Amino acid sequence: MGEMLTYIFSSLRSSEKRLDVVTRAVSKQRSFNKQLTIFAVMTTANLVVMKIEQKDQALRIRKLEKEIEELKRPEGE
């Protein structure tokens, strides 16, 4: 009877240890997933802002090119 109780309690202790290991692993994974999500959101936001700035620059370049062409033309034309 004593051996059976010892076996049961040692098995419970072993299961609790494994459960603690799994709990820690899940906690670390949750933290990693949170950091990865933040990184993905920030990267996406950065790409959107860069695209907007790129379009703005292209528009300004076109305006400057037109202005340069107008300045190159003689005043009589």
mmJSON file of the N, C-alpha and C atoms, coordinates in Angstrom:
{"data_MODEL":{"atom_site":{
"group_PDB":["ATOM","ATOM","ATOM","ATOM","ATOM","ATOM","ATOM","ATOM","ATOM","ATOM","ATOM","ATOM","ATOM","ATOM","ATOM","ATOM","ATOM","ATOM","ATOM","ATOM","ATOM","ATOM","ATOM","ATOM","ATOM","ATOM","ATOM","ATOM","ATOM","ATOM","ATOM","ATOM","ATOM","ATOM","ATOM","ATOM","ATOM","ATOM","ATOM","ATOM","ATOM","ATOM","ATOM","ATOM","ATOM","ATOM","ATOM","ATOM","ATOM","ATOM","ATOM","ATOM","ATOM","ATOM","ATOM","ATOM","ATOM","ATOM","ATOM","ATOM","ATOM","ATOM","ATOM","ATOM","ATOM","ATOM","ATOM","ATOM","ATOM","ATOM","ATOM","ATOM","ATOM","ATOM","ATOM","ATOM","ATOM","ATOM","ATOM","ATOM","ATOM","ATOM","ATOM","ATOM","ATOM","ATOM","ATOM","ATOM","ATOM","ATOM","ATOM","ATOM","ATOM","ATOM","ATOM","ATOM","ATOM","ATOM","ATOM","ATOM","ATOM","ATOM","ATOM","ATOM","ATOM","ATOM","ATOM","ATOM","ATOM","ATOM","ATOM","ATOM","ATOM","ATOM","ATOM","ATOM","ATOM","ATOM","ATOM","ATOM","ATOM","ATOM","ATOM","ATOM","ATOM","ATOM","ATOM","ATOM","ATOM","ATOM","ATOM","ATOM","ATOM","ATOM","ATOM","ATOM","ATOM","ATOM","ATOM","ATOM","ATOM","ATOM","ATOM","ATOM","ATOM","ATOM","ATOM","ATOM","ATOM","ATOM","ATOM","ATOM","ATOM","ATOM","ATOM","ATOM","ATOM","ATOM","ATOM","ATOM","ATOM","ATOM","ATOM","ATOM","ATOM","ATOM","ATOM","ATOM","ATOM","ATOM","ATOM","ATOM","ATOM","ATOM","ATOM","ATOM","ATOM","ATOM","ATOM","ATOM","ATOM","ATOM","ATOM","ATOM","ATOM","ATOM","ATOM","ATOM","ATOM","ATOM","ATOM","ATOM","ATOM","ATOM","ATOM","ATOM","ATOM","ATOM","ATOM","ATOM","ATOM","ATOM","ATOM","ATOM","ATOM","ATOM","ATOM","ATOM","ATOM","ATOM","ATOM","ATOM","ATOM","ATOM","ATOM","ATOM","ATOM","ATOM","ATOM","ATOM","ATOM","ATOM","ATOM","ATOM","ATOM","ATOM","ATOM","ATOM","ATOM","ATOM","ATOM"],
"id":[1,2,3,4,5,6,7,8,9,10,11,12,13,14,15,16,17,18,19,20,21,22,23,24,25,26,27,28,29,30,31,32,33,34,35,36,37,38,39,40,41,42,43,44,45,46,47,48,49,50,51,52,53,54,55,56,57,58,59,60,61,62,63,64,65,66,67,68,69,70,71,72,73,74,75,76,77,78,79,80,81,82,83,84,85,86,87,88,89,90,91,92,93,94,95,96,97,98,99,100,101,102,103,104,105,106,107,108,109,110,111,112,113,114,115,116,117,118,119,120,121,122,123,124,125,126,127,128,129,130,131,132,133,134,135,136,137,138,139,140,141,142,143,144,145,146,147,148,149,150,151,152,153,154,155,156,157,158,159,160,161,162,163,164,165,166,167,168,169,170,171,172,173,174,175,176,177,178,179,180,181,182,183,184,185,186,187,188,189,190,191,192,193,194,195,196,197,198,199,200,201,202,203,204,205,206,207,208,209,210,211,212,213,214,215,216,217,218,219,220,221,222,223,224,225,226,227,228,229,230,231],
"type_symbol":["N","C","C","N","C","C","N","C","C","N","C","C","N","C","C","N","C","C","N","C","C","N","C","C","N","C","C","N","C","C","N","C","C","N","C","C","N","C","C","N","C","C","N","C","C","N","C","C","N","C","C","N","C","C","N","C","C","N","C","C","N","C","C","N","C","C","N","C","C","N","C","C","N","C","C","N","C","C","N","C","C","N","C","C","N","C","C","N","C","C","N","C","C","N","C","C","N","C","C","N","C","C","N","C","C","N","C","C","N","C","C","N","C","C","N","C","C","N","C","C","N","C","C","N","C","C","N","C","C","N","C","C","N","C","C","N","C","C","N","C","C","N","C","C","N","C","C","N","C","C","N","C","C","N","C","C","N","C","C","N","C","C","N","C","C","N","C","C","N","C","C","N","C","C","N","C","C","N","C","C","N","C","C","N","C","C","N","C","C","N","C","C","N","C","C","N","C","C","N","C","C","N","C","C","N","C","C","N","C","C","N","C","C","N","C","C","N","C","C","N","C","C","N","C","C","N","C","C","N","C","C"],
"label_atom_id":["N","CA","C","N","CA","C","N","CA","C","N","CA","C","N","CA","C","N","CA","C","N","CA","C","N","CA","C","N","CA","C","N","CA","C","N","CA","C","N","CA","C","N","CA","C","N","CA","C","N","CA","C","N","CA","C","N","CA","C","N","CA","C","N","CA","C","N","CA","C","N","CA","C","N","CA","C","N","CA","C","N","CA","C","N","CA","C","N","CA","C","N","CA","C","N","CA","C","N","CA","C","N","CA","C","N","CA","C","N","CA","C","N","CA","C","N","CA","C","N","CA","C","N","CA","C","N","CA","C","N","CA","C","N","CA","C","N","CA","C","N","CA","C","N","CA","C","N","CA","C","N","CA","C","N","CA","C","N","CA","C","N","CA","C","N","CA","C","N","CA","C","N","CA","C","N","CA","C","N","CA","C","N","CA","C","N","CA","C","N","CA","C","N","CA","C","N","CA","C","N","CA","C","N","CA","C","N","CA","C","N","CA","C","N","CA","C","N","CA","C","N","CA","C","N","CA","C","N","CA","C","N","CA","C","N","CA","C","N","CA","C","N","CA","C","N","CA","C","N","CA","C","N","CA","C","N","CA","C","N","CA","C","N","CA","C","N","CA","C"],
"label_alt_id":[null,null,null,null,null,null,null,null,null,null,null,null,null,null,null,null,null,null,null,null,null,null,null,null,null,null,null,null,null,null,null,null,null,null,null,null,null,null,null,null,null,null,null,null,null,null,null,null,null,null,null,null,null,null,null,null,null,null,null,null,null,null,null,null,null,null,null,null,null,null,null,null,null,null,null,null,null,null,null,null,null,null,null,null,null,null,null,null,null,null,null,null,null,null,null,null,null,null,null,null,null,null,null,null,null,null,null,null,null,null,null,null,null,null,null,null,null,null,null,null,null,null,null,null,null,null,null,null,null,null,null,null,null,null,null,null,null,null,null,null,null,null,null,null,null,null,null,null,null,null,null,null,null,null,null,null,null,null,null,null,null,null,null,null,null,null,null,null,null,null,null,null,null,null,null,null,null,null,null,null,null,null,null,null,null,null,null,null,null,null,null,null,null,null,null,null,null,null,null,null,null,null,null,null,null,null,null,null,null,null,null,null,null,null,null,null,null,null,null,null,null,null,null,null,null,null,null,null,null,null,null],
"label_comp_id":["MET","MET","MET","GLY","GLY","GLY","GLU","GLU","GLU","MET","MET","MET","LEU","LEU","LEU","THR","THR","THR","TYR","TYR","TYR","ILE","ILE","ILE","PHE","PHE","PHE","SER","SER","SER","SER","SER","SER","LEU","LEU","LEU","ARG","ARG","ARG","SER","SER","SER","SER","SER","SER","GLU","GLU","GLU","LYS","LYS","LYS","ARG","ARG","ARG","LEU","LEU","LEU","ASP","ASP","ASP","VAL","VAL","VAL","VAL","VAL","VAL","THR","THR","THR","ARG","ARG","ARG","ALA","ALA","ALA","VAL","VAL","VAL","SER","SER","SER","LYS","LYS","LYS","GLN","GLN","GLN","ARG","ARG","ARG","SER","SER","SER","PHE","PHE","PHE","ASN","ASN","ASN","LYS","LYS","LYS","GLN","GLN","GLN","LEU","LEU","LEU","THR","THR","THR","ILE","ILE","ILE","PHE","PHE","PHE","ALA","ALA","ALA","VAL","VAL","VAL","MET","MET","MET","THR","THR","THR","THR","THR","THR","ALA","ALA","ALA","ASN","ASN","ASN","LEU","LEU","LEU","VAL","VAL","VAL","VAL","VAL","VAL","MET","MET","MET","LYS","LYS","LYS","ILE","ILE","ILE","GLU","GLU","GLU","GLN","GLN","GLN","LYS","LYS","LYS","ASP","ASP","ASP","GLN","GLN","GLN","ALA","ALA","ALA","LEU","LEU","LEU","ARG","ARG","ARG","ILE","ILE","ILE","ARG","ARG","ARG","LYS","LYS","LYS","LEU","LEU","LEU","GLU","GLU","GLU","LYS","LYS","LYS","GLU","GLU","GLU","ILE","ILE","ILE","GLU","GLU","GLU","GLU","GLU","GLU","LEU","LEU","LEU","LYS","LYS","LYS","ARG","ARG","ARG","PRO","PRO","PRO","GLU","GLU","GLU","GLY","GLY","GLY","GLU","GLU","GLU"],
"label_asym_id":["A","A","A","A","A","A","A","A","A","A","A","A","A","A","A","A","A","A","A","A","A","A","A","A","A","A","A","A","A","A","A","A","A","A","A","A","A","A","A","A","A","A","A","A","A","A","A","A","A","A","A","A","A","A","A","A","A","A","A","A","A","A","A","A","A","A","A","A","A","A","A","A","A","A","A","A","A","A","A","A","A","A","A","A","A","A","A","A","A","A","A","A","A","A","A","A","A","A","A","A","A","A","A","A","A","A","A","A","A","A","A","A","A","A","A","A","A","A","A","A","A","A","A","A","A","A","A","A","A","A","A","A","A","A","A","A","A","A","A","A","A","A","A","A","A","A","A","A","A","A","A","A","A","A","A","A","A","A","A","A","A","A","A","A","A","A","A","A","A","A","A","A","A","A","A","A","A","A","A","A","A","A","A","A","A","A","A","A","A","A","A","A","A","A","A","A","A","A","A","A","A","A","A","A","A","A","A","A","A","A","A","A","A","A","A","A","A","A","A","A","A","A","A","A","A","A","A","A","A","A","A"],
"label_entity_id":["1","1","1","1","1","1","1","1","1","1","1","1","1","1","1","1","1","1","1","1","1","1","1","1","1","1","1","1","1","1","1","1","1","1","1","1","1","1","1","1","1","1","1","1","1","1","1","1","1","1","1","1","1","1","1","1","1","1","1","1","1","1","1","1","1","1","1","1","1","1","1","1","1","1","1","1","1","1","1","1","1","1","1","1","1","1","1","1","1","1","1","1","1","1","1","1","1","1","1","1","1","1","1","1","1","1","1","1","1","1","1","1","1","1","1","1","1","1","1","1","1","1","1","1","1","1","1","1","1","1","1","1","1","1","1","1","1","1","1","1","1","1","1","1","1","1","1","1","1","1","1","1","1","1","1","1","1","1","1","1","1","1","1","1","1","1","1","1","1","1","1","1","1","1","1","1","1","1","1","1","1","1","1","1","1","1","1","1","1","1","1","1","1","1","1","1","1","1","1","1","1","1","1","1","1","1","1","1","1","1","1","1","1","1","1","1","1","1","1","1","1","1","1","1","1","1","1","1","1","1","1"],
"label_seq_id":[1,1,1,2,2,2,3,3,3,4,4,4,5,5,5,6,6,6,7,7,7,8,8,8,9,9,9,10,10,10,11,11,11,12,12,12,13,13,13,14,14,14,15,15,15,16,16,16,17,17,17,18,18,18,19,19,19,20,20,20,21,21,21,22,22,22,23,23,23,24,24,24,25,25,25,26,26,26,27,27,27,28,28,28,29,29,29,30,30,30,31,31,31,32,32,32,33,33,33,34,34,34,35,35,35,36,36,36,37,37,37,38,38,38,39,39,39,40,40,40,41,41,41,42,42,42,43,43,43,44,44,44,45,45,45,46,46,46,47,47,47,48,48,48,49,49,49,50,50,50,51,51,51,52,52,52,53,53,53,54,54,54,55,55,55,56,56,56,57,57,57,58,58,58,59,59,59,60,60,60,61,61,61,62,62,62,63,63,63,64,64,64,65,65,65,66,66,66,67,67,67,68,68,68,69,69,69,70,70,70,71,71,71,72,72,72,73,73,73,74,74,74,75,75,75,76,76,76,77,77,77],
"pdbx_PDB_ins_code":[null,null,null,null,null,null,null,null,null,null,null,null,null,null,null,null,null,null,null,null,null,null,null,null,null,null,null,null,null,null,null,null,null,null,null,null,null,null,null,null,null,null,null,null,null,null,null,null,null,null,null,null,null,null,null,null,null,null,null,null,null,null,null,null,null,null,null,null,null,null,null,null,null,null,null,null,null,null,null,null,null,null,null,null,null,null,null,null,null,null,null,null,null,null,null,null,null,null,null,null,null,null,null,null,null,null,null,null,null,null,null,null,null,null,null,null,null,null,null,null,null,null,null,null,null,null,null,null,null,null,null,null,null,null,null,null,null,null,null,null,null,null,null,null,null,null,null,null,null,null,null,null,null,null,null,null,null,null,null,null,null,null,null,null,null,null,null,null,null,null,null,null,null,null,null,null,null,null,null,null,null,null,null,null,null,null,null,null,null,null,null,null,null,null,null,null,null,null,null,null,null,null,null,null,null,null,null,null,null,null,null,null,null,null,null,null,null,null,null,null,null,null,null,null,null,null,null,null,null,null,null],
"Cartn_x":[0.821,0.0,0.867,1.925,2.828,3.546,3.921,4.607,3.682,2.41,1.452,1.265,1.153,1.015,2.264,3.433,4.685,4.713,4.297,4.265,3.301,2.113,1.101,1.612,2.179,2.649,3.873,4.753,5.913,5.467,4.463,3.923,3.262,2.521,1.907,2.968,4.027,5.113,5.765,5.993,6.595,5.684,4.398,3.441,3.404,3.466,3.472,4.718,5.857,7.097,6.99,6.462,6.302,5.325,4.254,3.271,3.892,4.746,5.45,6.347,7.041,7.908,7.074,5.949,5.07,4.511,4.133,3.601,4.638,5.886,6.951,7.181,7.157,7.368,6.249,5.014,3.881,3.992,4.426,4.596,5.662,6.783,7.842,7.357,6.589,6.06,5.098,4.274,3.332,4.091,5.146,5.964,6.606,7.134,7.752,6.721,5.536,4.48,4.075,4.009,3.659,4.715,5.98,7.061,7.059,6.813,6.774,5.613,4.474,3.321,3.628,4.252,4.624,5.59,6.571,7.534,6.834,5.909,5.201,4.359,3.688,2.861,3.737,4.845,5.737,6.354,6.734,7.307,6.278,5.06,3.997,3.719,3.651,3.421,4.558,5.778,6.936,6.845,6.457,6.326,5.253,4.143,3.066,3.546,4.213,4.721,5.75,6.63,7.642,6.989,5.936,5.246,4.591,3.988,3.375,4.437,5.561,6.646,7.216,7.294,7.816,6.895,5.59,4.648,4.758,4.899,5.044,6.315,7.401,8.659,8.522,7.876,7.695,6.876,5.857,5.04,5.864,6.664,7.512,8.543,9.095,10.077,9.426,8.212,7.509,7.25,6.843,6.601,7.889,8.981,10.264,10.728,10.512,10.886,10.098,8.804,7.989,8.488,8.83,9.327,10.652,11.521,12.802,12.563,11.65,11.337,10.791,9.947,9.402,10.504,11.457,12.551,13.502,13.609,14.49,13.913,12.602,11.962,12.268,12.466,12.64,11.335,11.442,10.263,9.303,9.762,8.913,7.946,8.188,7.323,6.094],
"Cartn_y":[-1.193,0.0,1.26,1.236,2.375,2.607,1.509,1.636,2.25,1.872,2.394,3.902,4.341,5.768,6.527,5.94,6.566,6.716,5.676,5.724,6.809,6.86,7.839,9.262,9.511,10.869,11.249,10.291,10.608,10.871,10.136,10.357,11.736,12.111,13.439,14.534,14.347,15.323,15.469,14.328,14.347,15.068,14.8,15.463,16.965,17.375,18.801,19.485,18.808,19.378,19.568,18.558,18.675,19.791,19.896,20.946,22.325,22.463,23.731,24.073,23.075,23.298,23.763,23.107,23.483,24.892,25.201,26.53,27.609,27.373,28.342,28.494,27.376,27.428,28.216,28.002,28.725,30.214,30.533,31.936,32.607,31.918,32.472,32.622,31.645,31.714,32.887,33.105,34.226,35.549,35.656,36.875,37.082,36.01,36.091,36.498,35.895,36.221,37.689,38.198,39.604,40.512,40.203,41.008,40.93,39.741,39.569,40.353,40.357,41.114,42.606,43.094,44.512,44.843,43.979,44.195,44.228,43.295,43.236,44.49,44.955,46.161,47.375,47.494,48.64,48.612,47.433,47.308,47.692,47.23,47.559,49.062,49.648,51.096,51.856,51.394,52.037,51.951,50.803,50.649,51.574,51.705,52.58,54.03,54.454,55.831,56.067,55.094,55.238,55.358,54.589,54.65,56.018,56.546,57.875,58.927,58.851,59.807,59.669,58.438,58.211,58.857,58.708,59.337,60.855,61.386,62.833,63.336,62.612,62.994,62.952,61.916,61.807,62.982,63.374,64.518,65.798,65.996,67.194,67.199,66.05,65.958,66.337,65.838,66.186,67.687,68.28,69.729,70.495,70.068,70.739,70.565,69.399,69.179,70.114,70.269,71.19,72.618,72.992,74.347,74.58,73.591,73.704,73.861,73.068,73.174,74.561,75.099,76.44,77.494,77.331,78.29,78.2,77.026,76.849,77.507,77.588,78.177,79.673,80.149,81.609,82.317,83.56,84.296,84.612,84.642,84.968,83.857,82.657,81.539,81.418],
"Cartn_z":[0.0,0.0,0.0,0.809,0.89,-0.421,-1.083,-2.374,-3.423,-3.362,-4.321,-4.11,-2.86,-2.576,-3.002,-2.749,-3.165,-4.679,-5.386,-6.85,-7.335,-6.727,-7.14,-6.93,-5.743,-5.455,-6.283,-6.53,-7.376,-8.816,-9.254,-10.594,-10.682,-9.636,-9.6,-9.605,-8.831,-8.775,-10.148,-10.799,-12.132,-13.128,-13.049,-13.947,-13.691,-12.431,-12.102,-12.651,-12.566,-13.1,-14.608,-15.288,-16.74,-17.098,-16.315,-16.555,-16.343,-15.337,-15.116,-16.303,-16.837,-17.998,-19.195,-19.414,-20.527,-20.314,-19.08,-18.771,-19.051,-18.654,-18.923,-20.423,-21.14,-22.593,-23.274,-22.847,-23.429,-23.111,-21.903,-21.52,-22.382,-22.592,-23.444,-24.879,-25.356,-26.72,-26.852,-25.841,-25.858,-25.932,-25.151,-25.164,-26.532,-27.101,-28.429,-29.478,-29.414,-30.379,-30.274,-29.05,-28.843,-29.463,-29.231,-29.797,-31.323,-31.854,-33.305,-33.922,-33.245,-33.73,-33.748,-32.682,-32.623,-33.754,-33.978,-35.058,-36.417,-36.637,-37.919,-38.143,-37.102,-37.221,-37.51,-36.786,-36.989,-38.393,-38.863,-40.201,-41.267,-41.097,-42.045,-42.051,-40.865,-40.778,-41.454,-41.244,-41.869,-43.394,-43.914,-45.365,-45.932,-45.22,-45.686,-45.722,-44.651,-44.594,-45.698,-45.916,-46.97,-48.341,-48.585,-49.878,-50.075,-49.021,-49.103,-49.398,-48.701,-48.931,-50.338,-50.835,-52.182,-53.222,-53.053,-53.989,-53.918,-52.716,-52.545,-53.226,-53.074,-53.724,-55.243,-55.753,-57.204,-57.728,-56.989,-57.393,-57.399,-56.358,-56.301,-57.426,-57.742,-58.831,-60.155,-60.399,-61.638,-61.727,-60.609,-60.604,-60.884,-60.274,-60.506,-61.946,-62.531,-63.93,-64.842,-64.561,-65.365,-65.208,-63.987,-63.739,-64.458,-64.464,-65.172,-66.662,-67.22,-68.648,-68.981,-68.108,-68.347,-68.291,-67.394,-67.283,-68.474,-69.083,-70.243,-71.489,-71.593,-72.772,-72.829,-74.029,-74.169,-73.812,-73.371,-72.925,-74.069,-75.266,-76.407,-76.777,-76.395,-76.818,-75.993],
"occupancy":[1.0,1.0,1.0,1.0,1.0,1.0,1.0,1.0,1.0,1.0,1.0,1.0,1.0,1.0,1.0,1.0,1.0,1.0,1.0,1.0,1.0,1.0,1.0,1.0,1.0,1.0,1.0,1.0,1.0,1.0,1.0,1.0,1.0,1.0,1.0,1.0,1.0,1.0,1.0,1.0,1.0,1.0,1.0,1.0,1.0,1.0,1.0,1.0,1.0,1.0,1.0,1.0,1.0,1.0,1.0,1.0,1.0,1.0,1.0,1.0,1.0,1.0,1.0,1.0,1.0,1.0,1.0,1.0,1.0,1.0,1.0,1.0,1.0,1.0,1.0,1.0,1.0,1.0,1.0,1.0,1.0,1.0,1.0,1.0,1.0,1.0,1.0,1.0,1.0,1.0,1.0,1.0,1.0,1.0,1.0,1.0,1.0,1.0,1.0,1.0,1.0,1.0,1.0,1.0,1.0,1.0,1.0,1.0,1.0,1.0,1.0,1.0,1.0,1.0,1.0,1.0,1.0,1.0,1.0,1.0,1.0,1.0,1.0,1.0,1.0,1.0,1.0,1.0,1.0,1.0,1.0,1.0,1.0,1.0,1.0,1.0,1.0,1.0,1.0,1.0,1.0,1.0,1.0,1.0,1.0,1.0,1.0,1.0,1.0,1.0,1.0,1.0,1.0,1.0,1.0,1.0,1.0,1.0,1.0,1.0,1.0,1.0,1.0,1.0,1.0,1.0,1.0,1.0,1.0,1.0,1.0,1.0,1.0,1.0,1.0,1.0,1.0,1.0,1.0,1.0,1.0,1.0,1.0,1.0,1.0,1.0,1.0,1.0,1.0,1.0,1.0,1.0,1.0,1.0,1.0,1.0,1.0,1.0,1.0,1.0,1.0,1.0,1.0,1.0,1.0,1.0,1.0,1.0,1.0,1.0,1.0,1.0,1.0,1.0,1.0,1.0,1.0,1.0,1.0,1.0,1.0,1.0,1.0,1.0,1.0,1.0,1.0,1.0,1.0,1.0,1.0],
"B_iso_or_equiv":[0.0,0.0,0.0,0.0,0.0,0.0,0.0,0.0,0.0,0.0,0.0,0.0,0.0,0.0,0.0,0.0,0.0,0.0,0.0,0.0,0.0,0.0,0.0,0.0,0.0,0.0,0.0,0.0,0.0,0.0,0.0,0.0,0.0,0.0,0.0,0.0,0.0,0.0,0.0,0.0,0.0,0.0,0.0,0.0,0.0,0.0,0.0,0.0,0.0,0.0,0.0,0.0,0.0,0.0,0.0,0.0,0.0,0.0,0.0,0.0,0.0,0.0,0.0,0.0,0.0,0.0,0.0,0.0,0.0,0.0,0.0,0.0,0.0,0.0,0.0,0.0,0.0,0.0,0.0,0.0,0.0,0.0,0.0,0.0,0.0,0.0,0.0,0.0,0.0,0.0,0.0,0.0,0.0,0.0,0.0,0.0,0.0,0.0,0.0,0.0,0.0,0.0,0.0,0.0,0.0,0.0,0.0,0.0,0.0,0.0,0.0,0.0,0.0,0.0,0.0,0.0,0.0,0.0,0.0,0.0,0.0,0.0,0.0,0.0,0.0,0.0,0.0,0.0,0.0,0.0,0.0,0.0,0.0,0.0,0.0,0.0,0.0,0.0,0.0,0.0,0.0,0.0,0.0,0.0,0.0,0.0,0.0,0.0,0.0,0.0,0.0,0.0,0.0,0.0,0.0,0.0,0.0,0.0,0.0,0.0,0.0,0.0,0.0,0.0,0.0,0.0,0.0,0.0,0.0,0.0,0.0,0.0,0.0,0.0,0.0,0.0,0.0,0.0,0.0,0.0,0.0,0.0,0.0,0.0,0.0,0.0,0.0,0.0,0.0,0.0,0.0,0.0,0.0,0.0,0.0,0.0,0.0,0.0,0.0,0.0,0.0,0.0,0.0,0.0,0.0,0.0,0.0,0.0,0.0,0.0,0.0,0.0,0.0,0.0,0.0,0.0,0.0,0.0,0.0,0.0,0.0,0.0,0.0,0.0,0.0,0.0,0.0,0.0,0.0,0.0,0.0],
"pdbx_formal_charge":[null,null,null,null,null,null,null,null,null,null,null,null,null,null,null,null,null,null,null,null,null,null,null,null,null,null,null,null,null,null,null,null,null,null,null,null,null,null,null,null,null,null,null,null,null,null,null,null,null,null,null,null,null,null,null,null,null,null,null,null,null,null,null,null,null,null,null,null,null,null,null,null,null,null,null,null,null,null,null,null,null,null,null,null,null,null,null,null,null,null,null,null,null,null,null,null,null,null,null,null,null,null,null,null,null,null,null,null,null,null,null,null,null,null,null,null,null,null,null,null,null,null,null,null,null,null,null,null,null,null,null,null,null,null,null,null,null,null,null,null,null,null,null,null,null,null,null,null,null,null,null,null,null,null,null,null,null,null,null,null,null,null,null,null,null,null,null,null,null,null,null,null,null,null,null,null,null,null,null,null,null,null,null,null,null,null,null,null,null,null,null,null,null,null,null,null,null,null,null,null,null,null,null,null,null,null,null,null,null,null,null,null,null,null,null,null,null,null,null,null,null,null,null,null,null,null,null,null,null,null,null],
"auth_seq_id":[1,1,1,2,2,2,3,3,3,4,4,4,5,5,5,6,6,6,7,7,7,8,8,8,9,9,9,10,10,10,11,11,11,12,12,12,13,13,13,14,14,14,15,15,15,16,16,16,17,17,17,18,18,18,19,19,19,20,20,20,21,21,21,22,22,22,23,23,23,24,24,24,25,25,25,26,26,26,27,27,27,28,28,28,29,29,29,30,30,30,31,31,31,32,32,32,33,33,33,34,34,34,35,35,35,36,36,36,37,37,37,38,38,38,39,39,39,40,40,40,41,41,41,42,42,42,43,43,43,44,44,44,45,45,45,46,46,46,47,47,47,48,48,48,49,49,49,50,50,50,51,51,51,52,52,52,53,53,53,54,54,54,55,55,55,56,56,56,57,57,57,58,58,58,59,59,59,60,60,60,61,61,61,62,62,62,63,63,63,64,64,64,65,65,65,66,66,66,67,67,67,68,68,68,69,69,69,70,70,70,71,71,71,72,72,72,73,73,73,74,74,74,75,75,75,76,76,76,77,77,77],
"auth_comp_id":["MET","MET","MET","GLY","GLY","GLY","GLU","GLU","GLU","MET","MET","MET","LEU","LEU","LEU","THR","THR","THR","TYR","TYR","TYR","ILE","ILE","ILE","PHE","PHE","PHE","SER","SER","SER","SER","SER","SER","LEU","LEU","LEU","ARG","ARG","ARG","SER","SER","SER","SER","SER","SER","GLU","GLU","GLU","LYS","LYS","LYS","ARG","ARG","ARG","LEU","LEU","LEU","ASP","ASP","ASP","VAL","VAL","VAL","VAL","VAL","VAL","THR","THR","THR","ARG","ARG","ARG","ALA","ALA","ALA","VAL","VAL","VAL","SER","SER","SER","LYS","LYS","LYS","GLN","GLN","GLN","ARG","ARG","ARG","SER","SER","SER","PHE","PHE","PHE","ASN","ASN","ASN","LYS","LYS","LYS","GLN","GLN","GLN","LEU","LEU","LEU","THR","THR","THR","ILE","ILE","ILE","PHE","PHE","PHE","ALA","ALA","ALA","VAL","VAL","VAL","MET","MET","MET","THR","THR","THR","THR","THR","THR","ALA","ALA","ALA","ASN","ASN","ASN","LEU","LEU","LEU","VAL","VAL","VAL","VAL","VAL","VAL","MET","MET","MET","LYS","LYS","LYS","ILE","ILE","ILE","GLU","GLU","GLU","GLN","GLN","GLN","LYS","LYS","LYS","ASP","ASP","ASP","GLN","GLN","GLN","ALA","ALA","ALA","LEU","LEU","LEU","ARG","ARG","ARG","ILE","ILE","ILE","ARG","ARG","ARG","LYS","LYS","LYS","LEU","LEU","LEU","GLU","GLU","GLU","LYS","LYS","LYS","GLU","GLU","GLU","ILE","ILE","ILE","GLU","GLU","GLU","GLU","GLU","GLU","LEU","LEU","LEU","LYS","LYS","LYS","ARG","ARG","ARG","PRO","PRO","PRO","GLU","GLU","GLU","GLY","GLY","GLY","GLU","GLU","GLU"],
"auth_asym_id":["A","A","A","A","A","A","A","A","A","A","A","A","A","A","A","A","A","A","A","A","A","A","A","A","A","A","A","A","A","A","A","A","A","A","A","A","A","A","A","A","A","A","A","A","A","A","A","A","A","A","A","A","A","A","A","A","A","A","A","A","A","A","A","A","A","A","A","A","A","A","A","A","A","A","A","A","A","A","A","A","A","A","A","A","A","A","A","A","A","A","A","A","A","A","A","A","A","A","A","A","A","A","A","A","A","A","A","A","A","A","A","A","A","A","A","A","A","A","A","A","A","A","A","A","A","A","A","A","A","A","A","A","A","A","A","A","A","A","A","A","A","A","A","A","A","A","A","A","A","A","A","A","A","A","A","A","A","A","A","A","A","A","A","A","A","A","A","A","A","A","A","A","A","A","A","A","A","A","A","A","A","A","A","A","A","A","A","A","A","A","A","A","A","A","A","A","A","A","A","A","A","A","A","A","A","A","A","A","A","A","A","A","A","A","A","A","A","A","A","A","A","A","A","A","A","A","A","A","A","A","A"],
"auth_atom_id":["N","CA","C","N","CA","C","N","CA","C","N","CA","C","N","CA","C","N","CA","C","N","CA","C","N","CA","C","N","CA","C","N","CA","C","N","CA","C","N","CA","C","N","CA","C","N","CA","C","N","CA","C","N","CA","C","N","CA","C","N","CA","C","N","CA","C","N","CA","C","N","CA","C","N","CA","C","N","CA","C","N","CA","C","N","CA","C","N","CA","C","N","CA","C","N","CA","C","N","CA","C","N","CA","C","N","CA","C","N","CA","C","N","CA","C","N","CA","C","N","CA","C","N","CA","C","N","CA","C","N","CA","C","N","CA","C","N","CA","C","N","CA","C","N","CA","C","N","CA","C","N","CA","C","N","CA","C","N","CA","C","N","CA","C","N","CA","C","N","CA","C","N","CA","C","N","CA","C","N","CA","C","N","CA","C","N","CA","C","N","CA","C","N","CA","C","N","CA","C","N","CA","C","N","CA","C","N","CA","C","N","CA","C","N","CA","C","N","CA","C","N","CA","C","N","CA","C","N","CA","C","N","CA","C","N","CA","C","N","CA","C","N","CA","C","N","CA","C","N","CA","C","N","CA","C","N","CA","C","N","CA","C","N","CA","C","N","CA","C"],
"pdbx_PDB_model_num":[1,1,1,1,1,1,1,1,1,1,1,1,1,1,1,1,1,1,1,1,1,1,1,1,1,1,1,1,1,1,1,1,1,1,1,1,1,1,1,1,1,1,1,1,1,1,1,1,1,1,1,1,1,1,1,1,1,1,1,1,1,1,1,1,1,1,1,1,1,1,1,1,1,1,1,1,1,1,1,1,1,1,1,1,1,1,1,1,1,1,1,1,1,1,1,1,1,1,1,1,1,1,1,1,1,1,1,1,1,1,1,1,1,1,1,1,1,1,1,1,1,1,1,1,1,1,1,1,1,1,1,1,1,1,1,1,1,1,1,1,1,1,1,1,1,1,1,1,1,1,1,1,1,1,1,1,1,1,1,1,1,1,1,1,1,1,1,1,1,1,1,1,1,1,1,1,1,1,1,1,1,1,1,1,1,1,1,1,1,1,1,1,1,1,1,1,1,1,1,1,1,1,1,1,1,1,1,1,1,1,1,1,1,1,1,1,1,1,1,1,1,1,1,1,1,1,1,1,1,1,1]
}}}
